[in-house]
Amino acid sequence: MTLRVAVTGASGRMGQAVARAVIADNNAELTAFAARPGSGLSGTNIQSLLGSDAPSLTITETLCVDAVDVVIDFTLPESTLANATLCADAGVPIVIGTTGFSDDQLSALDASLASVASCRAANFSTGVNLAYRLLAIAADVMGSDADIEIHEAHHKHKIDAPSGTALAMGQAITDAMGTSLSDVARYDRSAVREAREPGSIGFSVTRAGDIVGEHTVMFGTEGERLEITHKASSRNAFATGALRAAHFLPGKSAGNYSMADVLGLS
């Protein structure tokens, strides 16, 4: 049975990458494509944006969930919250790749999606989700003896920092070590001149050019250093993973599923 997919973020790189992935999937159909208000794309035929292989659909400013099996949303927190409410009201599952939520926004998101199946991830690539597992193993074996640093690099247009993936990597580490990320994370060492605090996890950020996404976690001890690195060369890795999650959700009971669930890593 063909999966009917609505995609948001028509004016963004990820939204377009996801739409292309849906179009290329023989078992999926792009049935709606929404852009943010003011983008200038409303009323445009998507073929002018994605090529002649795309279906003849008109881009809208409002997400349409009629005759849709699942929604894939890569936008901004405010837009995602509105789209999540639409999905919950219509009983439509949603895949969420948006990052940069505040704690209050996450609480509101979880509350609005309580009645439907959803999958929210900081990163949908298979490699990154395997990296989470490797990081947990490394933290369990080396964490108590190592200085842990997380560096991430993205393109110059990315707004949130550190990236959601970097924070998720930190969370995987602290979960394995039985500590709290909020207690040990250090985002800025410029304010205080002092030696590295034992047990802390340092974050550093690069924003430059068109970097798709690079993450390196270093476990440094006296005499050796372990580094776990993931580099994305194309947004296709994220789009393909999000589409895989979209195929997973329909028919599932209400709840928030992880990519570990989708990939069978739970």
Secondary structure by P-SEA (a helix, b strand, c coil): cbbbbbbcccccaaaaaaaaaaaacccccccbbbbccccccccccccccccccccbbbbbcccccccccbbbbcccaaaaaaaaaaaaaabbbbbbccccccaaaaaaaaaaaccccccccccccaaaaaaaaaaaaaaaccccccbbbbbbbbcccccccccaaaaaaaaaaaaaaccccccccccccccccccccccbbbbbbbbcccccbbbbbbbccccbbbbbbbbbccaaaaaaaaaaaaaacccccccccccccccccc
